[in-house]
Amino acid sequence: MSTRSLLPLLVLLAVACESAPRKEPDPAKGEAITISNDDLEPLNTFMLETRRLVVGDFVRIRLSRQYFQERMGLTRDFRYVEKKSWTEEDGTIVVSLKSIATDQATNIDPDLLPRIYFGSGLEIRAYREIRIIFVNRVTREVPIFIDMEARAADGNARMWVGGRLEYEQPRIVIRTQLTWDEKFERYRHTPGIG
């Protein structure tokens, strides 16, 4: 077969490849989702830079493993805080930081509490327990999210913003996520505090 007779066949094959639908990444199978730095910037500001301190008796945080696991830090004194972690069947990682300080019933030193932080932004402390749930399965539409609830056993949970007390109520919730905007073909940050 000559090169001249192969040319129409190669052109047809190239057109067929171009018109084939492109497969979207599947995060459930571990395929990566690419998010631009411009799309991440509002989330970075909200989570990693805006100084917030949340304190409650019990704090539960459900969040995407992507983005948050590598940006979260924790501090604890093993004499006062017990750490346990395990992996669920679906790949969800659960971390429990429980206060075991028994020598101070009142006026507890805040540095002895279970504590986690995200950059120099959000910091969370709990008098009793912080439970962190890293979700492994996310969707392309919502690849990054955090859903945090701080509760008080008696009285109020508190949140300071920039060193000033902003919220004092039995339950404080922070929800934020990146959501795919089909119209603008980019990710949008949706923050929420209440």
C-alpha positions as CSV (number, residue, x, y, z in Angstrom):
1,M,0.0,0.0,0.0
2,S,1.4,3.4,-1.0
3,T,1.8,6.4,1.3
4,R,-0.7,8.3,-0.9
5,S,-3.5,5.7,-0.2
6,L,-2.7,5.7,3.6
7,L,-3.2,9.4,3.9
8,P,-7.1,9.5,3.8
9,L,-7.1,6.6,6.3
10,L,-4.8,8.5,8.7
11,V,-6.9,11.7,8.4
12,L,-10.1,9.7,9.1
13,L,-8.5,8.0,12.1
14,A,-7.3,11.4,13.5
15,V,-10.8,12.9,13.1
16,A,-12.4,9.9,14.9
17,C,-9.9,10.3,17.8
18,E,-10.7,14.0,18.1
19,S,-14.5,13.4,18.2
20,A,-14.3,10.6,20.8
21,P,-15.6,11.9,24.1
22,R,-12.9,12.7,26.6
23,K,-13.2,10.7,29.8
24,E,-13.4,12.7,33.0
25,P,-11.2,11.8,35.9
26,D,-12.8,9.5,38.4
27,P,-11.6,10.4,41.9
28,A,-13.2,7.3,43.4
29,K,-10.7,5.3,41.4
30,G,-7.8,7.5,42.6
31,E,-7.6,9.5,39.3
32,A,-6.5,13.1,40.0
33,I,-8.6,16.2,39.5
34,T,-6.7,19.3,38.5
35,I,-7.7,22.5,40.2
36,S,-6.1,25.8,39.2
37,N,-4.3,28.0,41.8
38,D,-6.8,30.8,41.0
39,D,-9.7,28.5,41.9
40,L,-7.9,27.5,45.1
41,E,-7.0,31.0,46.2
42,P,-10.3,31.9,48.0
43,L,-10.2,28.5,49.8
44,N,-6.6,29.1,50.9
45,T,-7.5,32.5,52.3
46,F,-10.6,31.2,54.1
47,M,-8.9,28.1,55.6
48,L,-5.1,28.8,55.8
49,E,-4.8,32.5,56.3
50,T,-7.9,34.0,58.1
51,R,-7.2,33.6,61.8
52,R,-10.0,31.7,63.5
53,L,-10.0,29.8,66.8
54,V,-12.8,27.4,67.6
55,V,-13.2,25.9,71.0
56,G,-15.8,23.4,72.1
57,D,-16.2,20.2,74.2
58,F,-16.7,17.9,71.2
59,V,-15.6,18.7,67.6
60,R,-16.4,16.6,64.6
61,I,-14.7,17.4,61.3
62,R,-15.6,15.6,58.1
63,L,-13.4,16.7,55.2
64,S,-11.9,15.6,51.9
65,R,-8.6,13.9,52.2
66,Q,-7.4,15.7,49.0
67,Y,-6.1,19.1,50.0
68,F,-6.8,18.9,53.7
69,Q,-4.7,16.0,54.9
70,E,-1.4,17.6,53.7
71,R,-2.4,21.0,55.1
72,M,-3.5,19.9,58.6
73,G,-1.2,19.8,61.6
74,L,-1.8,18.7,65.1
75,T,-0.1,19.2,68.4
76,R,-0.6,17.1,71.5
77,D,1.2,16.2,74.7
78,F,0.9,12.4,74.9
79,R,0.4,12.7,78.7
80,Y,-2.8,14.7,78.2
81,V,-4.1,13.8,74.8
82,E,-4.7,10.2,73.5
83,K,-4.5,9.8,69.7
84,K,-6.2,6.9,67.9
85,S,-6.6,6.4,64.2
86,W,-8.1,3.7,61.9
87,T,-9.2,3.1,58.3
88,E,-12.8,2.2,57.4
89,E,-13.5,-0.4,54.6
90,D,-14.3,2.4,52.1
91,G,-10.9,4.0,52.7
92,T,-12.1,6.7,55.1
93,I,-9.5,7.6,57.7
94,V,-10.7,8.5,61.2
95,V,-8.5,10.2,63.7
96,S,-9.6,10.7,67.3
97,L,-7.8,13.1,69.7
98,K,-9.2,12.7,73.2
99,S,-8.4,14.7,76.3
100,I,-7.2,12.4,79.1
101,A,-6.0,15.2,81.4
102,T,-7.4,14.3,84.9
103,D,-5.2,16.6,87.1
104,Q,-7.2,19.8,86.2
105,A,-10.9,19.7,86.6
106,T,-11.2,23.5,86.2
107,N,-9.1,26.2,84.6
108,I,-7.6,23.7,82.1
109,D,-4.5,25.0,80.4
110,P,-5.6,25.5,76.7
111,D,-2.2,24.2,75.6
112,L,-3.0,20.8,77.0
113,L,-6.2,20.4,74.9
114,P,-6.4,18.4,71.7
115,R,-5.6,20.8,68.9
116,I,-5.5,20.9,65.2
117,Y,-4.7,23.7,62.8
118,F,-4.7,24.5,59.1
119,G,-1.8,26.8,58.2
120,S,-1.9,30.0,60.2
121,G,-5.7,30.1,59.7
122,L,-8.3,27.9,61.3
123,E,-7.3,26.4,64.7
124,I,-9.6,24.0,66.6
125,R,-9.3,22.9,70.2
126,A,-11.6,20.6,72.2
127,Y,-12.0,20.1,76.0
128,R,-13.0,16.5,75.4
129,E,-12.5,15.1,71.8
130,I,-11.8,16.1,68.2
131,R,-12.8,13.5,65.7
132,I,-11.4,14.0,62.2
133,I,-13.0,12.0,59.3
134,F,-10.9,12.1,56.1
135,V,-13.2,11.1,53.2
136,N,-11.4,9.3,50.4
137,R,-14.2,9.2,47.9
138,V,-15.0,12.6,46.4
139,T,-16.7,13.7,43.2
140,R,-15.4,15.9,40.4
141,E,-18.3,18.4,41.2
142,V,-17.2,18.8,44.8
143,P,-13.6,17.6,45.1
144,I,-12.7,19.6,48.2
145,F,-14.9,20.2,51.3
146,I,-14.9,20.6,55.0
147,D,-17.8,20.2,57.4
148,M,-16.9,21.1,61.0
149,E,-19.2,21.1,64.0
150,A,-18.1,22.2,67.5
151,R,-20.5,21.5,70.4
152,A,-20.6,22.3,74.0
153,A,-21.7,19.8,76.6
154,D,-22.9,22.6,78.9
155,G,-22.8,26.3,77.9
156,N,-21.4,27.5,74.6
157,A,-18.8,26.7,72.0
158,R,-16.8,29.8,71.0
159,M,-15.1,31.2,67.9
160,W,-12.6,34.0,67.8
161,V,-11.8,35.7,64.5
162,G,-8.6,37.8,64.5
163,G,-8.5,37.6,68.3
164,R,-12.0,38.9,68.8
165,L,-14.9,36.7,70.1
166,E,-17.4,36.5,67.2
167,Y,-19.6,33.5,68.0
168,E,-20.7,32.1,71.3
169,Q,-23.5,29.5,71.0
170,P,-24.1,25.8,71.9
171,R,-23.1,24.7,68.3
172,I,-20.8,26.3,65.8
173,V,-20.6,25.0,62.2
174,I,-18.1,25.8,59.5
175,R,-18.8,24.4,56.0
176,T,-16.8,25.3,53.0
177,Q,-16.3,23.6,49.6
178,L,-15.1,24.0,46.1
179,T,-17.9,23.3,43.6
180,W,-17.7,23.0,39.8
181,D,-19.5,25.8,38.1
182,E,-20.6,24.4,34.7
183,K,-21.4,27.9,33.3
184,F,-18.0,29.4,34.0
185,E,-16.1,26.0,33.7
186,R,-14.2,26.6,36.9
187,Y,-14.4,25.8,40.6
188,R,-16.1,28.2,42.9
189,H,-15.5,28.5,46.7
190,T,-18.6,28.5,48.9
191,P,-17.8,29.3,52.5
192,G,-20.3,29.1,55.4
193,I,-20.2,29.8,59.1
194,G,-23.1,29.5,61.5
